[in-house]
């Protein structure tokens, strides 16, 4: 078992030095907090993760959640995560004081939860989905629903879920058929099925509050006719007791990874006695759900980056302990009489470790940037500030969710390769992390969906204003790097890639302008990979600027610490960013290979 799953110094460096959390603390909403108090919160989360999460990550994979007699049975640490985590404020921390929260920055909470994800990615989702469901109720439901459900959810006594997907609809939410029938008593009768419901049931929490998308009888077809309902597993009665609400756990899904984090198939109203209470206005359900989707997508990116982080530290430890082979001498020969070299001395192993480090620390910084934008939007002091950071967040959110998921999987794969044959064996945890991270590219909209959102909606948002704002942020970093002799060449390289982006979009846009959206979006996933590498290069150039300045001015950390950041930036620009050249060739090609034609041969 690996001894380390995260480098807290790097996390705090990115939190405070790169993204300047203390700037946020000057805002009215966060004025009760300071760096010391938030440091204490993060340190307490790390201690909790060391004690209650990390020691159980392998055990939860080997003893997965399972369904029996209509119930889901989970590992004992789920109870610890919910109850003790609730006591610590891990669910409630970002909420307003009046809602029972601590009103800390979302950025701080994201950093703390990153630690939990890295320690044991099977557990934080139970609390995270409860937080998301409570957030929906607080924002959009009436006072009675808030008072009935939110306090017990924020304390961890009750769980929460979001129920979107149905067996016949998959990701196509316009095709959902779960029905809501109004009654004279003010509630709706709910009937239907939902699948892939993470954290949908467990044997410890006395209640699970489901946020369910359903269609009121007579509502318009498609997404415009979808409403949102609070549907508890057990409904509170007038005397405060809980009674069964006809929500049945039909089955669970036995998964490739994250086996300790249950995923359920739920049935609503099998006995015609499932009551639901509408959230907000009829037919506005999808809008409400998607107003919370940015935080959910940040959470997916955060989790994927954190799993890759844990895998990196496990493979780094192995590389520093495993002797194998000998280094080549200058004549290209090896001396069998020499002592075996640690594998970290071999260039190809170092390349794989640098790839992991670049993905982990770069994506951590990108996730934290998104969380910072989220806080600025929530505390904006002018309409102009709110619009700017909302557009910036919307622009990067598909990448925040997708890059850590896709590149993170490649990163863990490299870690497994570092271990060689042992990486494929259950004795070592790399194979588990490889299985665990794979779901990230499917959660909260697959890579294909995120890619179409990026190219089809975000790039063109507000007549291109979102892209212009993001380009301006990147140019600010390029300008700062250009003023440092050692970084000028990297600044010039990134500037050239921005021009290449303009060329690619100039080639694709005419298809959209003439209404050929199928052609415009056919290679959206290729564009996602292309643009993600450019955004990550921006992230690394920013890290390089800060690290170079700090190394010259004797910053908080050691010179080796800063040099490691600069070296990893150089790796990214040398090995990862050049991939955009090949990707641009695909995007600039006039062929339409993947679009089905009438005369197309059978695949």
DAQUILIN-V703555 format. One record per run of one state. SS is the DSSP state (2 for helix, 1 for strand, 0 for the rest). FROM is the first residue (numbers start at 1). LEN is the number of residues. If there is no record, write none. Layout:
# DAQUILIN-V703555
ss	from	len
SS	FROM	LEN
SS	FROM	LEN
This chain:
# DAQUILIN-V703555
ss	from	len
0	1	7
2	8	11
0	19	2
2	21	4
0	25	3
2	28	3
0	31	4
2	35	18
0	53	1
2	54	9
0	63	3
1	66	3
0	69	2
1	71	3
0	74	3
2	77	12
0	89	8
2	97	3
0	100	6
2	106	14
0	120	4
2	124	17
0	141	2
2	143	12
0	155	3
1	158	6
0	164	9
2	173	3
0	176	3
1	179	4
0	183	5
1	188	11
0	199	8
1	207	10
0	217	5
2	222	4
0	226	1
1	227	6
0	233	1
1	234	3
0	237	5
1	242	3
0	245	2
1	247	6
0	253	10
1	263	6
0	269	6
1	275	4
0	279	6
2	285	7
0	292	1
2	293	29
0	322	1
1	323	1
0	324	18
1	342	1
2	343	3
0	346	1
2	347	32
0	379	4
2	383	36
0	419	1
2	420	5
0	425	5
2	430	12
0	442	5
2	447	12
0	459	2
2	461	22
0	483	2
2	485	29
0	514	3
2	517	5
0	522	2
2	524	29
0	553	6
2	559	18
0	577	2
2	579	10
0	589	15
